[in-house]
Amino acid sequence: MALNISRTKLIIAAALALPIVGFVLYTWASLSWSYSVGERAGYVQKFSAKGWICKTWEGELAMVSLPGTMPEKFLFSVRNDSVAHLINADMGKRVSLTYHQHKGVPTSCFGETEYFVTGVRVVE
């Protein structure tokens, strides 16, 4: 009887732990491997720290291809505070943002977009 109770507890514990471990491993994998890496150039027109519990920096880059045309918007997230401070310091200047695209991140706690900026440089 005692062996049966401990075995039942083990099965219940495994049934509860397995989805949690699976979620953690999936989240780690989606944040570790980049789907694509690239750069976008333009003017940062909006940049702010957002979130109730998990604060991330969310921004909007206006990319102008030809003078007089409507700018295309590139929405991005920044998880590193030092990169966020560099972007804030270069507001109003034409910048090039280096990003990594992570598809399938399961929650917006890590960022609202799938594009995570890892570097910035002024290109004027």
Beta strands, then each sheet from edge to edge (+ up, - down):
strand 1: 36-50
strand 2: 56-63
strand 3: 72-78
strand 4: 94-101
strand 5: 115-122
sheet 1: 3+ 2- 1+ 4- 5+
end
